[in-house]
Amino acid sequence: MLNRTGLALLVLLAALALGLAGCGGDDDDGNGEAAAPATTAAEEAESVTVDLGEQNGSGESGTATLTSDGEQTVVVIELTGAPADTPQPAHIHNGTCAEIGDVVHPLTNVEGGASETPVAAPLADLQAAAFAINVHESEEAIQNYVACGEIPAS
């Protein structure tokens, strides 16, 4: 038989066990809302930065950041030296800056030095072959390249 001390200890342990079981049972962040799940490094979006070098004395250079988003890639271009009021076409081409090929993915025009485009291709596909990001002077002067950079292979 249990004495009073043993019984009290048993009740205390039972209460403690119930309290601990209740602590991890929901995703409430204390404000009545579900807490955001923790993100592991493997779940964070993978990104690659491409240096866009000046072409043809344009004075324009910058970066293109390609960020994996499932079955697509978001391409963000940031150029310094770009005109504020002239939309500049941009594309992902086959090949390299030295030997630019056909357009594979059109990108949103660079305006005021910036553009953002979701591309219907996973980042791994864009790193599996030779591709370059090319920015053109304008629609009227599409043959003039102002900046170019090669997407690094994975």
C-alpha positions in Angstrom: 0.0 0.0 0.0 1.1 3.6 -0.7 1.6 5.9 2.2 0.6 9.6 2.0 4.0 10.8 0.6 4.0 8.1 -2.1 0.4 8.9 -3.1 1.2 12.6 -3.2 4.3 11.9 -5.3 2.2 9.8 -7.7 -0.5 12.5 -8.1 2.3 15.1 -8.7 3.9 13.0 -11.4 0.6 12.3 -13.1 -0.2 16.1 -13.2 3.3 16.8 -14.5 2.9 14.2 -17.3 -0.5 15.7 -18.3 1.0 19.2 -18.3 3.9 18.2 -20.5 1.7 16.3 -22.9 -0.4 19.4 -23.4 2.6 21.7 -24.2 3.5 20.3 -27.6 0.0 19.4 -28.7 -0.9 22.4 -30.9 0.7 24.9 -33.2 -0.7 27.9 -31.4 1.9 30.7 -31.1 0.2 32.2 -28.0 -1.9 34.7 -30.0 -4.5 32.2 -31.1 -2.8 31.7 -34.5 -1.0 28.8 -35.8 2.8 29.2 -35.5 4.8 29.1 -38.7 6.7 25.8 -39.1 10.4 25.9 -38.6 12.4 26.0 -41.9 15.4 23.9 -42.4 18.3 24.9 -44.6 17.3 22.3 -47.1 13.9 23.9 -47.4 15.2 27.4 -48.1 15.1 28.5 -51.7 18.3 28.0 -53.6 19.7 31.0 -55.4 22.4 31.8 -57.9 23.8 35.2 -58.7 25.0 36.0 -62.2 27.3 39.0 -62.8 26.0 41.0 -65.7 29.0 42.6 -67.4 29.0 45.8 -69.5 28.7 45.2 -73.2 29.6 47.6 -76.1 30.6 50.5 -73.9 27.1 50.8 -72.5 28.1 51.8 -68.9 25.5 49.3 -67.7 26.4 46.4 -65.4 24.8 44.6 -62.4 23.4 41.2 -61.4 20.7 38.7 -62.1 19.6 36.6 -59.2 17.9 33.3 -60.0 15.9 31.8 -57.2 14.4 28.4 -57.3 10.6 28.3 -56.8 9.6 24.7 -57.4 9.1 24.0 -61.0 9.9 27.6 -61.9 12.8 30.1 -61.3 12.4 33.8 -60.4 14.9 36.0 -62.2 15.6 39.4 -60.7 17.8 41.8 -62.7 19.4 44.9 -61.1 21.5 47.2 -63.4 23.4 50.3 -62.6 23.8 52.9 -65.4 20.5 51.9 -67.0 18.3 54.6 -68.5 15.4 55.6 -66.2 12.9 56.0 -69.0 13.8 53.4 -71.7 12.5 49.8 -71.4 15.3 47.4 -72.1 14.4 43.9 -73.4 16.1 41.0 -71.6 16.3 37.3 -72.3 17.8 34.0 -71.4 19.6 32.8 -74.5 21.3 29.5 -75.4 25.1 29.8 -75.4 27.5 32.2 -73.9 28.0 35.9 -74.0 30.7 35.4 -76.6 28.5 33.2 -78.7 24.9 34.1 -77.9 22.3 31.8 -79.3 18.5 31.8 -79.6 16.1 33.2 -77.0 15.0 30.4 -74.7 13.1 32.4 -72.1 12.0 36.0 -72.6 12.3 38.1 -69.4 10.3 41.2 -68.3 11.9 44.4 -69.7 14.4 46.1 -67.5 12.9 49.5 -66.5 14.9 51.9 -64.4 17.5 49.3 -63.9 15.2 46.5 -62.5 13.1 43.6 -63.6 11.6 40.5 -62.1 10.3 37.5 -64.1 9.0 34.0 -63.1 10.5 31.6 -65.7 8.8 28.3 -66.4 11.9 26.2 -65.8 13.5 24.8 -62.7 16.8 26.4 -61.7 18.5 23.0 -62.1 17.5 23.0 -65.8 18.9 26.5 -66.3 22.2 25.3 -64.9 22.3 22.0 -66.9 23.5 23.6 -70.2 25.1 26.8 -71.4 22.7 29.7 -71.0 23.4 33.5 -70.8 21.2 36.4 -69.6 21.4 39.3 -72.1 20.0 42.8 -71.8 19.4 44.9 -75.0 19.6 48.6 -75.4 15.9 49.0 -76.4 13.2 47.5 -78.6 14.3 49.8 -81.4 18.0 48.9 -81.0 17.5 45.3 -80.0 20.7 44.3 -81.9 22.7 46.3 -79.3 23.7 44.4 -76.2 24.3 46.4 -73.0 24.9 43.7 -70.4 25.4 40.0 -70.4 26.2 37.2 -67.9 26.5 33.4 -68.0 24.4 31.2 -65.8 26.9 29.0 -63.9 26.6 25.2 -64.4 25.6 23.2 -61.3 
